């Protein structure tokens, strides 16, 4: 793992019980369905859910904290991670608009991972008791909960497969393709975007050192597949970027990347989620 500095800020989930000063508005249940891509679901409810502003660098929740709500990203970008006693971070993902946070708290009624804002964010706060109640009233909503959990697990499985089979350049290329697809899905340009995360955070996510991430980005730039200027990325050939497996093997960069030790993704969160779902009341 890569050692990274620990930000210090109050957790939003802790503030739920004691602070209403950062209220950023409200979302109705139909609003949430549209946010999650479920506009076709027929819902009849006057339930409203609070939106809260999270500043860049602020924790949303921490591992071991009492589970009381799940969060939907309304705007902004975050990182989810595991943090060990030495302050080392293993990045699990980079949630953005429409993504679900905190579902891994189902198992032991404690969050298993942590989430921190990379930019100023708006989050929709859904008390889990209310989500369960609505799910019992509407079978389609309950089915969505399982689909949302499955989506997160599928993403994590894809990362595990990538770490086990791809070289450094292919990992970085696949990461950029995934970002492009996710930006397109939420209405942003798939070809021009900013990296909200640092190269060190990308390296933690992909199991690479910061130096290898930088070299891989440079190689993709030199190959004409992307144009990169600090954090600004222009995808010049998305189709070719999808096909990247490795750059020419004679390059110094490839020899160094090939010896990069893999960092297996921690699967404790997956186990926590499924164990929690199996324990949900019928």
C-alpha positions in Angstrom: 0.0 0.0 0.0 1.0 3.6 -0.4 1.2 5.9 2.6 -0.8 9.0 2.2 -1.6 11.9 4.6 -4.7 11.6 6.7 -7.2 14.5 6.5 -8.8 15.6 9.7 -12.4 16.8 9.6 -15.7 15.9 11.3 -17.7 13.0 9.8 -21.0 13.9 8.2 -22.6 10.8 9.5 -21.7 11.9 13.1 -23.1 15.4 12.3 -26.4 13.9 11.3 -27.5 13.7 14.9 -26.3 17.1 16.0 -26.0 19.6 13.2 -28.5 20.9 10.7 -26.5 24.0 9.7 -25.1 22.5 6.5 -28.6 21.7 5.0 -28.3 22.1 1.2 -31.9 21.3 0.4 -34.2 18.3 0.0 -34.8 15.6 -2.6 -38.1 13.8 -3.1 -38.2 10.1 -3.8 -38.9 10.6 -7.5 -35.8 12.9 -7.6 -33.7 10.1 -6.1 -35.1 7.6 -8.6 -34.1 9.9 -11.5 -30.7 10.4 -9.9 -30.1 6.7 -9.7 -31.4 6.1 -13.3 -34.7 4.6 -12.1 -37.0 7.1 -13.8 -39.3 4.3 -15.0 -40.1 3.2 -11.4 -43.6 4.1 -10.3 -43.3 5.6 -6.8 -46.1 7.1 -4.7 -44.5 8.6 -1.6 -44.2 12.1 -0.1 -40.9 11.1 1.6 -38.2 13.7 1.4 -34.5 13.3 2.0 -32.0 15.8 3.1 -29.1 17.0 1.0 -25.9 17.9 2.8 -22.9 19.8 1.6 -19.5 18.1 2.2 -16.4 20.2 1.8 -13.3 19.0 0.0 -11.2 17.0 2.5 -14.1 16.2 4.8 -14.9 12.7 5.9 -18.4 11.4 5.1 -18.0 8.4 7.5 -15.2 6.4 9.0 -14.6 2.7 9.4 -16.0 1.4 12.7 -18.5 4.3 13.0 -22.1 3.4 13.8 -24.1 2.7 10.6 -27.2 4.8 10.4 -27.6 5.9 6.8 -26.5 5.4 3.2 -25.5 8.3 1.0 -26.2 9.0 -2.7 -23.8 11.4 -4.5 -25.8 14.3 -5.9 -22.7 16.2 -7.2 -19.0 16.2 -6.7 -16.3 13.5 -6.4 -15.1 11.4 -3.5 -12.8 8.5 -2.7 -13.7 5.4 -0.7 -10.8 3.7 1.1 -9.5 1.4 3.8 -7.1 2.9 6.3 -4.7 0.9 8.4 -3.3 1.7 11.8 -0.1 3.1 10.1 -2.1 5.7 8.1 -1.8 3.8 4.8 -4.7 4.1 2.4 -6.0 1.5 0.0 -8.3 3.3 -2.4 -11.4 1.3 -3.2 -13.0 3.6 -5.7 -13.9 7.2 -6.7 -17.7 7.7 -6.3 -19.4 10.4 -8.3 -23.0 11.5 -9.2 -25.5 8.7 -8.8 -23.2 6.4 -6.8 -24.1 4.8 -3.4 -22.0 5.1 -0.3 -22.1 3.4 3.0 -23.9 0.2 2.1 -21.0 -1.9 3.6 -22.3 -0.9 7.1 -25.0 -3.4 6.8 -23.0 -6.3 8.2 -22.0 -5.3 11.7 -24.0 -2.1 11.8 -20.7 -0.3 11.4 -19.1 1.2 8.3 -16.4 -1.1 7.0 -14.7 1.5 4.8 -14.2 5.2 4.8 -15.3 8.0 2.4 -13.7 11.4 1.9 -14.6 14.2 -0.4 -12.1 15.1 -3.1 -14.1 18.2 -4.1 -17.0 20.0 -2.5 -20.0 17.6 -2.8 -23.7 17.4 -2.2 -24.9 14.1 -0.8 -28.4 12.8 -0.3 -28.7 11.3 3.1 -31.1 8.3 3.4 -31.6 6.9 6.9 -31.4 3.1 6.4 -34.6 2.5 8.4 -36.5 4.7 6.0 -35.0 3.0 3.0 -36.0 -0.4 4.4 -39.5 0.8 5.1 -39.9 2.1 1.5 -38.4 -1.1 0.1 -41.1 -3.2 1.9 -43.8 -0.9 0.5 -42.4 -1.0 -3.1 -40.9 -4.2 -4.4 -39.2 -2.4 -7.3 -37.4 -0.1 -4.9 -36.3 -3.1 -2.8 -35.0 -4.8 -6.0 -33.1 -1.6 -6.8 -31.2 -1.8 -3.5 -29.9 -5.3 -4.5 -29.0 -4.0 -7.9 -27.1 -1.1 -6.5 -25.1 -3.3 -4.2 -24.4 -5.7 -7.1 -23.2 -2.8 -9.3 -20.6 -1.9 -6.7 -19.4 -5.5 -6.4 -19.2 -5.9 -10.2 -17.0 -2.8 -10.3 -14.7 -4.2 -7.6 -14.5 -7.6 -9.3 -13.4 -5.8 -12.5 -10.6 -4.1 -10.6 -9.5 -7.5 -9.1 -9.4 -9.0 -12.6 -7.5 -6.0 -14.0 -4.9 -6.2 -11.2 -4.3 -9.9 -11.9 -4.1 -9.8 -15.6 -3.0 -6.4 -16.9 0.3 -4.5 -17.0 0.6 -1.0 -15.8 -0.2 0.8 -19.1 -3.3 -1.3 -19.6 -4.5 -0.7 -16.0 -4.2 3.1 -16.5 -5.8 2.9 -19.9 -8.7 0.9 -18.5 -9.1 3.4 -15.6 -9.3 6.3 -18.1 -11.9 4.4 -20.2 -14.0 3.7 -17.1 -13.9 7.4 -16.1 -14.9 8.4 -19.6 -17.9 6.0 -19.6 -19.0 7.2 -16.1 -18.7 10.9 -17.1 -20.7 10.2 -20.2 -23.4 8.4 -18.1 -23.9 11.5 -15.9 -24.0 14.0 -18.8 -20.4 15.2 -18.9 -18.0 15.1 -21.8 -16.5 11.6 -22.2 -13.5 13.1 -24.1 -12.4 16.0 -21.9 -12.3 15.9 -18.1 -10.2 16.7 -15.1 -8.7 14.0 -12.8 -10.1 14.9 -9.4 -7.8 12.4 -7.7 -4.0 12.6 -7.4 -1.6 10.2 -9.2 -0.8 8.8 -5.8 -4.5 8.0 -5.3 -4.7 6.5 -8.8 -1.7 4.3 -7.9 -3.3 3.1 -4.7 -6.4 2.1 -6.6 -4.5 0.4 -9.4 -1.8 -1.2 -7.3 1.0 0.9 -8.8 3.5 3.4 -7.6 3.0 7.0 -8.3 6.1 6.9 -10.6 4.6 4.1 -12.7 1.3 5.9 -13.0 3.1 9.0 -14.3 5.2 6.9 -16.7 2.1 5.1 -18.0 0.2 8.4 -18.6 3.2 9.8 -20.4 3.4 6.6 -22.6 -0.3 6.9 -23.5 0.2 10.6 -24.3 3.3 9.9 -26.5 1.3 7.2 -28.3 -1.3 9.8 -29.2 -4.2 8.1 -27.3 -4.6 10.9 -24.8 -3.4 14.4 -24.3 -2.7 15.2 -20.6 -1.7 18.5 -19.0 -1.4 18.1 -15.2 -4.9 16.9 -14.3 -6.6 17.9 -17.5 -7.2 14.9 -19.8 -8.3 14.8 -23.4 -9.1 11.4 -24.8 -7.9 11.5 -28.4 -8.8 7.9 -29.4 -11.2 6.1 -27.1 -11.5 3.0 -29.2 -7.8 2.5 -29.3 -7.5 3.2 -25.5 -10.0 0.4 -24.9 -7.7 -2.0 -26.8 -4.5 -1.2 -24.9 -2.9 -4.2 -23.4 0.7 -3.1 -23.1 3.1 -0.7 -24.7 6.2 -2.1 -26.6 8.1 -4.5 -24.4 11.5 -3.0 -25.2 10.8 0.3 -23.4 12.4 0.9 -20.0 9.0 1.9 -18.6 7.5 -1.5 -19.5 10.4 -3.4 -17.9 9.9 -1.4 -14.7 6.1 -1.7 -14.7 6.3 -5.5 -15.4 8.1 -5.9 -12.1 5.6 -3.8 -10.2 4.2 -5.8 -7.2 0.5 -6.3 -7.3 -1.6 -5.0 -4.4 -4.6 -7.2 -4.0 -7.9 -5.5 -3.4 -9.3 -6.0 0.1 -12.5 -7.9 -0.2 -13.7 -7.5 3.4 -16.2 -4.8 2.3 -17.8 -7.2 -0.2 -18.1 -9.9 2.4 -19.6 -7.3 4.8 -22.2 -6.2 2.3 -23.5 -9.7 1.4 -23.6 -10.8 5.0 -25.6 -7.7 5.9 -28.0 -8.3 3.0 -28.6 -11.9 4.1 -29.5 -10.6 7.6 -32.0 -8.0 6.4 -35.6 -8.5 7.7 -38.0 -10.0 5.2 
